[in-house]
Amino acid sequence: MNPLFAGLMDKAAHLTRHGRLAEATEAIQRALRSGAAPQPPAPEGPNPPKADADIIEVEARVIDVERPKQSPRPAERTEQWARGTFSHQGRTIDYMLFVPGPAAEQRETPQPLVVMLHGCTQNAADFAAGTRMNEHARACGAMVLYPEQAQRANGQKCWNWFKSQHQQRGRGEPALLAALTQHITQQQHADPRRVYVAGLSAGGAMADVLGHCYPDVFAAVGVHSGLPHGAAQDVTSALSAMRTGPARASASTTATRPPTIVFHGDADTTVHASNGLAILAGATPGEVKEGQSPSGRRFTRTLYPASKACGDSEHWRLHGTGHAWSGGSANGSYTQPEGVDASREMLRFFLGHRLGEKREGGQPA
């Protein structure tokens, strides 16, 4: 071996042992540039690798020697995205659960929980990808639960919001979903005062059902392109409400309603936009604001102050938007990526409310 090359490499080893990595790297590069080190034969072919790639590779290896001294933080090891199954009153449901970490025993304070109900033909993974709710929840330390409707319960995997046995407390799908929510809340040591529910289309309709049937479980509700509780009693009335809006005043006008945030496109040809307003029937509209998303999609946001029976609420009219989750990702179905970010705004609204409190949601982020 060339004495100059050997000397430089000995110097580099000495510097590395003493933690002087930048100087060690410079010594290695000088040794390689000297040409004294034996070079490996060039591979056959028209595009052999450049010498610079070897230098960067050696530098990376020197730095990596020091990295094992730092172990990952517990929170980085405990993020979960897992599938589970739950049974209640003879019904079984699959779900997916996102837990941003840390693990329950490592948390200083209980985390909030958001329940997300997919639309017809969707599943938990598709809905998570389309709404990007996990990304937003990770940033604010919230867990997200995605119940999954079974095809045996509905051929199109819709929640049965339009049947009377699934519109009441203690029965059917509302009882199953509430029991699952409470099970996850206890299992994951979530904050029982900060549990929320949201959904799209049939999932949005079922979210409104849950808000009415279990106001003691859900601190706030989010409905995207959905229908009000009590808008239908069977398939025929459901199709009519979807086409033209509820035929009669829904239970929303008389029942106690939690704080609710509603998103609905005025170009929705699947669920008529009048359903979004019907969800907030009985509430008095307040301040109205016009705005647009970063991509130029216009919206009108109306604030509804809290009343004795109903929590404060918001209605977002999405101009020119069809039956799709606003601000979602093209990686999921039924999304409008250019729209205002409904997931972010729902989380902002949700986290401004706790059970037992009546307070306004914060301003849009």
Secondary structure, 3 states (H helix, E strand, C coil): CCHHHHHHHHHHHHHHHCCCHHHHHHHHHHHHHCCCCCCCCCCCCCCCCCHHHHHHHHHHHHHHHHHHHCCCCHHHHCCEEEEEEEEECCEEEEEEEEECCCCHHHCCCCCCEEEEECCCCCCHHHHHHHHCHHHHHHHHCCEEEEEECCCCCCCCCCCCCCCHHHCCCCCHHHHHHHHHHHHHHHHCCCCCCCEEEEEECHHHHHHHHHHHHCCCCCCEEEEECCCCCCCCCCHHHHHHHHHHCCCCCCHHHCCCECCEEEEEECCCCCCCCHHHHHHCCCCCCCCEEEEECCCCCEEEEEEECCCCCECCEEEEEECCCCCCEECCCCCCCCEECCCCCHHHHHHHHHCCCCCCCCCCCCCCC
